[in-house]
Amino acid sequence: MPTFHRVLPEADLVEGQMRGLALEGHDLLLVRTKEGLYALDNQCTHGAARLSEGRLRGVRVICPLHGASFDCRSGAVLALPARDPQRAYATRLVDGWIEVALAP
């Protein structure tokens, strides 16, 4: 069973917003859409850019450097130049807190 870590109060991340944060040496991107809460690695797999500095369009996270995009629900590549998916992490809400599991 994965270990979840409290990372942010639920009220601090509204729908349509994303935020970068550090957790145990990992640079993570938290995303909240109307579909739910998601967590990905924050560094684009194509270049050395932080996705938290990019844009969110629906479930599409767009890299600020070259425009690669990823599905925040799974990390899947949606647009080049990225070829490798983003690593996705399990999330949940517990007692008003967003929690993330770093291991499967």
MODELLER restraints for C-alpha pairs under 7 A, 6 or more apart:
rsr = mdl.restraints
at = mdl.atoms
rsr.add(forms.Gaussian(group=physical.xy_distance, feature=features.Distance(at['CA:2:A'], at['CA:101:A']), mean=6.04, stdev=0.5))
rsr.add(forms.Gaussian(group=physical.xy_distance, feature=features.Distance(at['CA:2:A'], at['CA:103:A']), mean=5.95, stdev=0.5))
rsr.add(forms.Gaussian(group=physical.xy_distance, feature=features.Distance(at['CA:2:A'], at['CA:104:A']), mean=5.99, stdev=0.5))
rsr.add(forms.Gaussian(group=physical.xy_distance, feature=features.Distance(at['CA:3:A'], at['CA:101:A']), mean=5.54, stdev=0.5))
rsr.add(forms.Gaussian(group=physical.xy_distance, feature=features.Distance(at['CA:4:A'], at['CA:99:A']), mean=5.65, stdev=0.5))
rsr.add(forms.Gaussian(group=physical.xy_distance, feature=features.Distance(at['CA:4:A'], at['CA:100:A']), mean=5.13, stdev=0.5))
rsr.add(forms.Gaussian(group=physical.xy_distance, feature=features.Distance(at['CA:4:A'], at['CA:101:A']), mean=4.28, stdev=0.5))
rsr.add(forms.Gaussian(group=physical.xy_distance, feature=features.Distance(at['CA:5:A'], at['CA:99:A']), mean=5.07, stdev=0.5))
rsr.add(forms.Gaussian(group=physical.xy_distance, feature=features.Distance(at['CA:5:A'], at['CA:100:A']), mean=5.31, stdev=0.5))
rsr.add(forms.Gaussian(group=physical.xy_distance, feature=features.Distance(at['CA:5:A'], at['CA:101:A']), mean=6.23, stdev=0.5))
rsr.add(forms.Gaussian(group=physical.xy_distance, feature=features.Distance(at['CA:6:A'], at['CA:97:A']), mean=6.28, stdev=0.5))
rsr.add(forms.Gaussian(group=physical.xy_distance, feature=features.Distance(at['CA:6:A'], at['CA:98:A']), mean=5.96, stdev=0.5))
rsr.add(forms.Gaussian(group=physical.xy_distance, feature=features.Distance(at['CA:6:A'], at['CA:99:A']), mean=4.37, stdev=0.5))
rsr.add(forms.Gaussian(group=physical.xy_distance, feature=features.Distance(at['CA:6:A'], at['CA:100:A']), mean=6.73, stdev=0.5))
rsr.add(forms.Gaussian(group=physical.xy_distance, feature=features.Distance(at['CA:7:A'], at['CA:98:A']), mean=5.87, stdev=0.5))
rsr.add(forms.Gaussian(group=physical.xy_distance, feature=features.Distance(at['CA:7:A'], at['CA:99:A']), mean=5.62, stdev=0.5))
rsr.add(forms.Gaussian(group=physical.xy_distance, feature=features.Distance(at['CA:7:A'], at['CA:100:A']), mean=6.96, stdev=0.5))
rsr.add(forms.Gaussian(group=physical.xy_distance, feature=features.Distance(at['CA:8:A'], at['CA:97:A']), mean=5.80, stdev=0.5))
rsr.add(forms.Gaussian(group=physical.xy_distance, feature=features.Distance(at['CA:8:A'], at['CA:98:A']), mean=5.32, stdev=0.5))
rsr.add(forms.Gaussian(group=physical.xy_distance, feature=features.Distance(at['CA:9:A'], at['CA:96:A']), mean=5.99, stdev=0.5))
rsr.add(forms.Gaussian(group=physical.xy_distance, feature=features.Distance(at['CA:9:A'], at['CA:97:A']), mean=4.37, stdev=0.5))
rsr.add(forms.Gaussian(group=physical.xy_distance, feature=features.Distance(at['CA:9:A'], at['CA:98:A']), mean=5.94, stdev=0.5))
rsr.add(forms.Gaussian(group=physical.xy_distance, feature=features.Distance(at['CA:10:A'], at['CA:96:A']), mean=5.32, stdev=0.5))
rsr.add(forms.Gaussian(group=physical.xy_distance, feature=features.Distance(at['CA:10:A'], at['CA:97:A']), mean=5.00, stdev=0.5))
rsr.add(forms.Gaussian(group=physical.xy_distance, feature=features.Distance(at['CA:10:A'], at['CA:98:A']), mean=5.52, stdev=0.5))
rsr.add(forms.Gaussian(group=physical.xy_distance, feature=features.Distance(at['CA:13:A'], at['CA:32:A']), mean=6.70, stdev=0.5))
rsr.add(forms.Gaussian(group=physical.xy_distance, feature=features.Distance(at['CA:14:A'], at['CA:32:A']), mean=6.43, stdev=0.5))
rsr.add(forms.Gaussian(group=physical.xy_distance, feature=features.Distance(at['CA:15:A'], at['CA:32:A']), mean=4.98, stdev=0.5))
rsr.add(forms.Gaussian(group=physical.xy_distance, feature=features.Distance(at['CA:15:A'], at['CA:33:A']), mean=4.92, stdev=0.5))
rsr.add(forms.Gaussian(group=physical.xy_distance, feature=features.Distance(at['CA:15:A'], at['CA:34:A']), mean=6.08, stdev=0.5))
rsr.add(forms.Gaussian(group=physical.xy_distance, feature=features.Distance(at['CA:16:A'], at['CA:32:A']), mean=5.73, stdev=0.5))
rsr.add(forms.Gaussian(group=physical.xy_distance, feature=features.Distance(at['CA:16:A'], at['CA:33:A']), mean=5.11, stdev=0.5))
rsr.add(forms.Gaussian(group=physical.xy_distance, feature=features.Distance(at['CA:16:A'], at['CA:56:A']), mean=6.95, stdev=0.5))
rsr.add(forms.Gaussian(group=physical.xy_distance, feature=features.Distance(at['CA:17:A'], at['CA:31:A']), mean=6.11, stdev=0.5))
rsr.add(forms.Gaussian(group=physical.xy_distance, feature=features.Distance(at['CA:17:A'], at['CA:32:A']), mean=5.69, stdev=0.5))
rsr.add(forms.Gaussian(group=physical.xy_distance, feature=features.Distance(at['CA:18:A'], at['CA:29:A']), mean=6.76, stdev=0.5))
rsr.add(forms.Gaussian(group=physical.xy_distance, feature=features.Distance(at['CA:18:A'], at['CA:30:A']), mean=5.41, stdev=0.5))
rsr.add(forms.Gaussian(group=physical.xy_distance, feature=features.Distance(at['CA:18:A'], at['CA:31:A']), mean=4.31, stdev=0.5))
rsr.add(forms.Gaussian(group=physical.xy_distance, feature=features.Distance(at['CA:18:A'], at['CA:32:A']), mean=6.30, stdev=0.5))
rsr.add(forms.Gaussian(group=physical.xy_distance, feature=features.Distance(at['CA:18:A'], at['CA:52:A']), mean=6.40, stdev=0.5))
rsr.add(forms.Gaussian(group=physical.xy_distance, feature=features.Distance(at['CA:19:A'], at['CA:29:A']), mean=5.64, stdev=0.5))
rsr.add(forms.Gaussian(group=physical.xy_distance, feature=features.Distance(at['CA:19:A'], at['CA:30:A']), mean=5.22, stdev=0.5))
rsr.add(forms.Gaussian(group=physical.xy_distance, feature=features.Distance(at['CA:19:A'], at['CA:31:A']), mean=6.65, stdev=0.5))
rsr.add(forms.Gaussian(group=physical.xy_distance, feature=features.Distance(at['CA:19:A'], at['CA:52:A']), mean=5.65, stdev=0.5))
rsr.add(forms.Gaussian(group=physical.xy_distance, feature=features.Distance(at['CA:20:A'], at['CA:28:A']), mean=5.58, stdev=0.5))
rsr.add(forms.Gaussian(group=physical.xy_distance, feature=features.Distance(at['CA:20:A'], at['CA:29:A']), mean=4.47, stdev=0.5))
rsr.add(forms.Gaussian(group=physical.xy_distance, feature=features.Distance(at['CA:20:A'], at['CA:30:A']), mean=6.21, stdev=0.5))
rsr.add(forms.Gaussian(group=physical.xy_distance, feature=features.Distance(at['CA:20:A'], at['CA:42:A']), mean=6.60, stdev=0.5))
rsr.add(forms.Gaussian(group=physical.xy_distance, feature=features.Distance(at['CA:20:A'], at['CA:52:A']), mean=5.30, stdev=0.5))
rsr.add(forms.Gaussian(group=physical.xy_distance, feature=features.Distance(at['CA:21:A'], at['CA:27:A']), mean=5.95, stdev=0.5))
rsr.add(forms.Gaussian(group=physical.xy_distance, feature=features.Distance(at['CA:21:A'], at['CA:28:A']), mean=5.32, stdev=0.5))
rsr.add(forms.Gaussian(group=physical.xy_distance, feature=features.Distance(at['CA:21:A'], at['CA:29:A']), mean=6.43, stdev=0.5))
rsr.add(forms.Gaussian(group=physical.xy_distance, feature=features.Distance(at['CA:22:A'], at['CA:28:A']), mean=5.98, stdev=0.5))
rsr.add(forms.Gaussian(group=physical.xy_distance, feature=features.Distance(at['CA:27:A'], at['CA:41:A']), mean=6.14, stdev=0.5))
rsr.add(forms.Gaussian(group=physical.xy_distance, feature=features.Distance(at['CA:27:A'], at['CA:42:A']), mean=5.50, stdev=0.5))
rsr.add(forms.Gaussian(group=physical.xy_distance, feature=features.Distance(at['CA:28:A'], at['CA:39:A']), mean=6.58, stdev=0.5))
rsr.add(forms.Gaussian(group=physical.xy_distance, feature=features.Distance(at['CA:28:A'], at['CA:40:A']), mean=5.74, stdev=0.5))
rsr.add(forms.Gaussian(group=physical.xy_distance, feature=features.Distance(at['CA:28:A'], at['CA:41:A']), mean=4.70, stdev=0.5))
rsr.add(forms.Gaussian(group=physical.xy_distance, feature=features.Distance(at['CA:28:A'], at['CA:42:A']), mean=4.68, stdev=0.5))
rsr.add(forms.Gaussian(group=physical.xy_distance, feature=features.Distance(at['CA:29:A'], at['CA:39:A']), mean=5.46, stdev=0.5))
rsr.add(forms.Gaussian(group=physical.xy_distance, feature=features.Distance(at['CA:29:A'], at['CA:40:A']), mean=5.17, stdev=0.5))
rsr.add(forms.Gaussian(group=physical.xy_distance, feature=features.Distance(at['CA:29:A'], at['CA:41:A']), mean=5.85, stdev=0.5))
rsr.add(forms.Gaussian(group=physical.xy_distance, feature=features.Distance(at['CA:29:A'], at['CA:42:A']), mean=4.71, stdev=0.5))
rsr.add(forms.Gaussian(group=physical.xy_distance, feature=features.Distance(at['CA:29:A'], at['CA:52:A']), mean=6.17, stdev=0.5))
rsr.add(forms.Gaussian(group=physical.xy_distance, feature=features.Distance(at['CA:30:A'], at['CA:38:A']), mean=5.80, stdev=0.5))
rsr.add(forms.Gaussian(group=physical.xy_distance, feature=features.Distance(at['CA:30:A'], at['CA:39:A']), mean=4.59, stdev=0.5))
rsr.add(forms.Gaussian(group=physical.xy_distance, feature=features.Distance(at['CA:30:A'], at['CA:40:A']), mean=6.75, stdev=0.5))
rsr.add(forms.Gaussian(group=physical.xy_distance, feature=features.Distance(at['CA:31:A'], at['CA:37:A']), mean=5.74, stdev=0.5))
rsr.add(forms.Gaussian(group=physical.xy_distance, feature=features.Distance(at['CA:31:A'], at['CA:38:A']), mean=5.10, stdev=0.5))
rsr.add(forms.Gaussian(group=physical.xy_distance, feature=features.Distance(at['CA:31:A'], at['CA:39:A']), mean=6.19, stdev=0.5))
rsr.add(forms.Gaussian(group=physical.xy_distance, feature=features.Distance(at['CA:32:A'], at['CA:38:A']), mean=6.42, stdev=0.5))
rsr.add(forms.Gaussian(group=physical.xy_distance, feature=features.Distance(at['CA:33:A'], at['CA:58:A']), mean=6.67, stdev=0.5))
rsr.add(forms.Gaussian(group=physical.xy_distance, feature=features.Distance(at['CA:33:A'], at['CA:59:A']), mean=6.61, stdev=0.5))
rsr.add(forms.Gaussian(group=physical.xy_distance, feature=features.Distance(at['CA:37:A'], at['CA:91:A']), mean=6.56, stdev=0.5))
rsr.add(forms.Gaussian(group=physical.xy_distance, feature=features.Distance(at['CA:38:A'], at['CA:72:A']), mean=6.26, stdev=0.5))
rsr.add(forms.Gaussian(group=physical.xy_distance, feature=features.Distance(at['CA:38:A'], at['CA:73:A']), mean=6.01, stdev=0.5))
rsr.add(forms.Gaussian(group=physical.xy_distance, feature=features.Distance(at['CA:38:A'], at['CA:91:A']), mean=6.06, stdev=0.5))
rsr.add(forms.Gaussian(group=physical.xy_distance, feature=features.Distance(at['CA:39:A'], at['CA:88:A']), mean=5.78, stdev=0.5))
rsr.add(forms.Gaussian(group=physical.xy_distance, feature=features.Distance(at['CA:39:A'], at['CA:89:A']), mean=5.23, stdev=0.5))
rsr.add(forms.Gaussian(group=physical.xy_distance, feature=features.Distance(at['CA:39:A'], at['CA:90:A']), mean=6.90, stdev=0.5))
rsr.add(forms.Gaussian(group=physical.xy_distance, feature=features.Distance(at['CA:39:A'], at['CA:91:A']), mean=6.67, stdev=0.5))
rsr.add(forms.Gaussian(group=physical.xy_distance, feature=features.Distance(at['CA:40:A'], at['CA:75:A']), mean=6.69, stdev=0.5))
rsr.add(forms.Gaussian(group=physical.xy_distance, feature=features.Distance(at['CA:40:A'], at['CA:86:A']), mean=6.27, stdev=0.5))
rsr.add(forms.Gaussian(group=physical.xy_distance, feature=features.Distance(at['CA:40:A'], at['CA:87:A']), mean=5.55, stdev=0.5))
rsr.add(forms.Gaussian(group=physical.xy_distance, feature=features.Distance(at['CA:40:A'], at['CA:88:A']), mean=4.38, stdev=0.5))
rsr.add(forms.Gaussian(group=physical.xy_distance, feature=features.Distance(at['CA:40:A'], at['CA:89:A']), mean=5.94, stdev=0.5))
rsr.add(forms.Gaussian(group=physical.xy_distance, feature=features.Distance(at['CA:41:A'], at['CA:86:A']), mean=6.08, stdev=0.5))
rsr.add(forms.Gaussian(group=physical.xy_distance, feature=features.Distance(at['CA:41:A'], at['CA:87:A']), mean=5.61, stdev=0.5))
rsr.add(forms.Gaussian(group=physical.xy_distance, feature=features.Distance(at['CA:41:A'], at['CA:88:A']), mean=6.73, stdev=0.5))
rsr.add(forms.Gaussian(group=physical.xy_distance, feature=features.Distance(at['CA:42:A'], at['CA:50:A']), mean=5.40, stdev=0.5))
rsr.add(forms.Gaussian(group=physical.xy_distance, feature=features.Distance(at['CA:42:A'], at['CA:51:A']), mean=5.24, stdev=0.5))
rsr.add(forms.Gaussian(group=physical.xy_distance, feature=features.Distance(at['CA:42:A'], at['CA:52:A']), mean=6.46, stdev=0.5))
rsr.add(forms.Gaussian(group=physical.xy_distance, feature=features.Distance(at['CA:43:A'], at['CA:49:A']), mean=5.56, stdev=0.5))
rsr.add(forms.Gaussian(group=physical.xy_distance, feature=features.Distance(at['CA:43:A'], at['CA:50:A']), mean=4.65, stdev=0.5))
rsr.add(forms.Gaussian(group=physical.xy_distance, feature=features.Distance(at['CA:43:A'], at['CA:51:A']), mean=5.94, stdev=0.5))
rsr.add(forms.Gaussian(group=physical.xy_distance, feature=features.Distance(at['CA:44:A'], at['CA:50:A']), mean=6.27, stdev=0.5))
rsr.add(forms.Gaussian(group=physical.xy_distance, feature=features.Distance(at['CA:44:A'], at['CA:51:A']), mean=6.15, stdev=0.5))
rsr.add(forms.Gaussian(group=physical.xy_distance, feature=features.Distance(at['CA:44:A'], at['CA:63:A']), mean=6.73, stdev=0.5))
rsr.add(forms.Gaussian(group=physical.xy_distance, feature=features.Distance(at['CA:45:A'], at['CA:82:A']), mean=6.37, stdev=0.5))
rsr.add(forms.Gaussian(group=physical.xy_distance, feature=features.Distance(at['CA:45:A'], at['CA:84:A']), mean=6.01, stdev=0.5))
rsr.add(forms.Gaussian(group=physical.xy_distance, feature=features.Distance(at['CA:45:A'], at['CA:85:A']), mean=6.87, stdev=0.5))
rsr.add(forms.Gaussian(group=physical.xy_distance, feature=features.Distance(at['CA:45:A'], at['CA:86:A']), mean=6.37, stdev=0.5))
rsr.add(forms.Gaussian(group=physical.xy_distance, feature=features.Distance(at['CA:46:A'], at['CA:81:A']), mean=6.77, stdev=0.5))
rsr.add(forms.Gaussian(group=physical.xy_distance, feature=features.Distance(at['CA:46:A'], at['CA:82:A']), mean=4.75, stdev=0.5))
rsr.add(forms.Gaussian(group=physical.xy_distance, feature=features.Distance(at['CA:49:A'], at['CA:64:A']), mean=6.94, stdev=0.5))
rsr.add(forms.Gaussian(group=physical.xy_distance, feature=features.Distance(at['CA:49:A'], at['CA:65:A']), mean=6.13, stdev=0.5))
rsr.add(forms.Gaussian(group=physical.xy_distance, feature=features.Distance(at['CA:51:A'], at['CA:62:A']), mean=6.97, stdev=0.5))
rsr.add(forms.Gaussian(group=physical.xy_distance, feature=features.Distance(at['CA:51:A'], at['CA:63:A']), mean=5.22, stdev=0.5))
rsr.add(forms.Gaussian(group=physical.xy_distance, feature=features.Distance(at['CA:51:A'], at['CA:64:A']), mean=6.77, stdev=0.5))
rsr.add(forms.Gaussian(group=physical.xy_distance, feature=features.Distance(at['CA:53:A'], at['CA:64:A']), mean=6.20, stdev=0.5))
rsr.add(forms.Gaussian(group=physical.xy_distance, feature=features.Distance(at['CA:54:A'], at['CA:62:A']), mean=5.49, stdev=0.5))
rsr.add(forms.Gaussian(group=physical.xy_distance, feature=features.Distance(at['CA:54:A'], at['CA:63:A']), mean=4.93, stdev=0.5))
rsr.add(forms.Gaussian(group=physical.xy_distance, feature=features.Distance(at['CA:54:A'], at['CA:64:A']), mean=4.35, stdev=0.5))
rsr.add(forms.Gaussian(group=physical.xy_distance, feature=features.Distance(at['CA:55:A'], at['CA:61:A']), mean=5.90, stdev=0.5))
rsr.add(forms.Gaussian(group=physical.xy_distance, feature=features.Distance(at['CA:55:A'], at['CA:62:A']), mean=5.12, stdev=0.5))
rsr.add(forms.Gaussian(group=physical.xy_distance, feature=features.Distance(at['CA:55:A'], at['CA:63:A']), mean=7.00, stdev=0.5))
rsr.add(forms.Gaussian(group=physical.xy_distance, feature=features.Distance(at['CA:56:A'], at['CA:62:A']), mean=6.24, stdev=0.5))
rsr.add(forms.Gaussian(group=physical.xy_distance, feature=features.Distance(at['CA:59:A'], at['CA:71:A']), mean=5.66, stdev=0.5))
rsr.add(forms.Gaussian(group=physical.xy_distance, feature=features.Distance(at['CA:59:A'], at['CA:72:A']), mean=5.51, stdev=0.5))
rsr.add(forms.Gaussian(group=physical.xy_distance, feature=features.Distance(at['CA:59:A'], at['CA:73:A']), mean=6.96, stdev=0.5))
rsr.add(forms.Gaussian(group=physical.xy_distance, feature=features.Distance(at['CA:60:A'], at['CA:69:A']), mean=6.21, stdev=0.5))
rsr.add(forms.Gaussian(group=physical.xy_distance, feature=features.Distance(at['CA:60:A'], at['CA:70:A']), mean=5.58, stdev=0.5))
rsr.add(forms.Gaussian(group=physical.xy_distance, feature=features.Distance(at['CA:60:A'], at['CA:71:A']), mean=4.96, stdev=0.5))
rsr.add(forms.Gaussian(group=physical.xy_distance, feature=features.Distance(at['CA:60:A'], at['CA:72:A']), mean=6.15, stdev=0.5))
rsr.add(forms.Gaussian(group=physical.xy_distance, feature=features.Distance(at['CA:61:A'], at['CA:69:A']), mean=5.37, stdev=0.5))
rsr.add(forms.Gaussian(group=physical.xy_distance, feature=features.Distance(at['CA:61:A'], at['CA:70:A']), mean=5.24, stdev=0.5))
rsr.add(forms.Gaussian(group=physical.xy_distance, feature=features.Distance(at['CA:61:A'], at['CA:71:A']), mean=6.39, stdev=0.5))
rsr.add(forms.Gaussian(group=physical.xy_distance, feature=features.Distance(at['CA:61:A'], at['CA:72:A']), mean=6.24, stdev=0.5))
rsr.add(forms.Gaussian(group=physical.xy_distance, feature=features.Distance(at['CA:62:A'], at['CA:68:A']), mean=5.85, stdev=0.5))
rsr.add(forms.Gaussian(group=physical.xy_distance, feature=features.Distance(at['CA:62:A'], at['CA:69:A']), mean=4.34, stdev=0.5))
rsr.add(forms.Gaussian(group=physical.xy_distance, feature=features.Distance(at['CA:62:A'], at['CA:70:A']), mean=6.68, stdev=0.5))
rsr.add(forms.Gaussian(group=physical.xy_distance, feature=features.Distance(at['CA:63:A'], at['CA:69:A']), mean=5.99, stdev=0.5))
rsr.add(forms.Gaussian(group=physical.xy_distance, feature=features.Distance(at['CA:68:A'], at['CA:79:A']), mean=5.19, stdev=0.5))
rsr.add(forms.Gaussian(group=physical.xy_distance, feature=features.Distance(at['CA:68:A'], at['CA:80:A']), mean=5.08, stdev=0.5))
rsr.add(forms.Gaussian(group=physical.xy_distance, feature=features.Distance(at['CA:68:A'], at['CA:81:A']), mean=5.44, stdev=0.5))
rsr.add(forms.Gaussian(group=physical.xy_distance, feature=features.Distance(at['CA:68:A'], at['CA:82:A']), mean=5.44, stdev=0.5))
rsr.add(forms.Gaussian(group=physical.xy_distance, feature=features.Distance(at['CA:69:A'], at['CA:77:A']), mean=6.09, stdev=0.5))
rsr.add(forms.Gaussian(group=physical.xy_distance, feature=features.Distance(at['CA:69:A'], at['CA:78:A']), mean=5.24, stdev=0.5))
rsr.add(forms.Gaussian(group=physical.xy_distance, feature=features.Distance(at['CA:69:A'], at['CA:79:A']), mean=5.03, stdev=0.5))
rsr.add(forms.Gaussian(group=physical.xy_distance, feature=features.Distance(at['CA:70:A'], at['CA:76:A']), mean=5.40, stdev=0.5))
rsr.add(forms.Gaussian(group=physical.xy_distance, feature=features.Distance(at['CA:70:A'], at['CA:77:A']), mean=4.56, stdev=0.5))
rsr.add(forms.Gaussian(group=physical.xy_distance, feature=features.Distance(at['CA:70:A'], at['CA:78:A']), mean=5.04, stdev=0.5))
rsr.add(forms.Gaussian(group=physical.xy_distance, feature=features.Distance(at['CA:71:A'], at['CA:77:A']), mean=6.53, stdev=0.5))
rsr.add(forms.Gaussian(group=physical.xy_distance, feature=features.Distance(at['CA:71:A'], at['CA:78:A']), mean=6.41, stdev=0.5))
rsr.add(forms.Gaussian(group=physical.xy_distance, feature=features.Distance(at['CA:74:A'], at['CA:88:A']), mean=5.90, stdev=0.5))
rsr.add(forms.Gaussian(group=physical.xy_distance, feature=features.Distance(at['CA:75:A'], at['CA:85:A']), mean=5.26, stdev=0.5))
rsr.add(forms.Gaussian(group=physical.xy_distance, feature=features.Distance(at['CA:75:A'], at['CA:86:A']), mean=4.39, stdev=0.5))
rsr.add(forms.Gaussian(group=physical.xy_distance, feature=features.Distance(at['CA:75:A'], at['CA:87:A']), mean=5.86, stdev=0.5))
rsr.add(forms.Gaussian(group=physical.xy_distance, feature=features.Distance(at['CA:75:A'], at['CA:88:A']), mean=5.55, stdev=0.5))
rsr.add(forms.Gaussian(group=physical.xy_distance, feature=features.Distance(at['CA:76:A'], at['CA:85:A']), mean=4.79, stdev=0.5))
rsr.add(forms.Gaussian(group=physical.xy_distance, feature=features.Distance(at['CA:76:A'], at['CA:86:A']), mean=6.54, stdev=0.5))
rsr.add(forms.Gaussian(group=physical.xy_distance, feature=features.Distance(at['CA:77:A'], at['CA:83:A']), mean=6.55, stdev=0.5))
rsr.add(forms.Gaussian(group=physical.xy_distance, feature=features.Distance(at['CA:77:A'], at['CA:84:A']), mean=6.68, stdev=0.5))
rsr.add(forms.Gaussian(group=physical.xy_distance, feature=features.Distance(at['CA:77:A'], at['CA:85:A']), mean=5.20, stdev=0.5))
rsr.add(forms.Gaussian(group=physical.xy_distance, feature=features.Distance(at['CA:89:A'], at['CA:100:A']), mean=6.66, stdev=0.5))
rsr.add(forms.Gaussian(group=physical.xy_distance, feature=features.Distance(at['CA:89:A'], at['CA:101:A']), mean=6.10, stdev=0.5))
rsr.add(forms.Gaussian(group=physical.xy_distance, feature=features.Distance(at['CA:89:A'], at['CA:102:A']), mean=6.12, stdev=0.5))
rsr.add(forms.Gaussian(group=physical.xy_distance, feature=features.Distance(at['CA:90:A'], at['CA:100:A']), mean=5.78, stdev=0.5))
rsr.add(forms.Gaussian(group=physical.xy_distance, feature=features.Distance(at['CA:90:A'], at['CA:101:A']), mean=5.37, stdev=0.5))
rsr.add(forms.Gaussian(group=physical.xy_distance, feature=features.Distance(at['CA:91:A'], at['CA:98:A']), mean=6.98, stdev=0.5))
rsr.add(forms.Gaussian(group=physical.xy_distance, feature=features.Distance(at['CA:91:A'], at['CA:99:A']), mean=5.52, stdev=0.5))
rsr.add(forms.Gaussian(group=physical.xy_distance, feature=features.Distance(at['CA:91:A'], at['CA:100:A']), mean=4.53, stdev=0.5))
rsr.add(forms.Gaussian(group=physical.xy_distance, feature=features.Distance(at['CA:91:A'], at['CA:101:A']), mean=6.44, stdev=0.5))
rsr.add(forms.Gaussian(group=physical.xy_distance, feature=features.Distance(at['CA:92:A'], at['CA:98:A']), mean=5.91, stdev=0.5))
rsr.add(forms.Gaussian(group=physical.xy_distance, feature=features.Distance(at['CA:92:A'], at['CA:99:A']), mean=5.30, stdev=0.5))
rsr.add(forms.Gaussian(group=physical.xy_distance, feature=features.Distance(at['CA:92:A'], at['CA:100:A']), mean=6.70, stdev=0.5))
rsr.add(forms.Gaussian(group=physical.xy_distance, feature=features.Distance(at['CA:93:A'], at['CA:99:A']), mean=6.11, stdev=0.5))
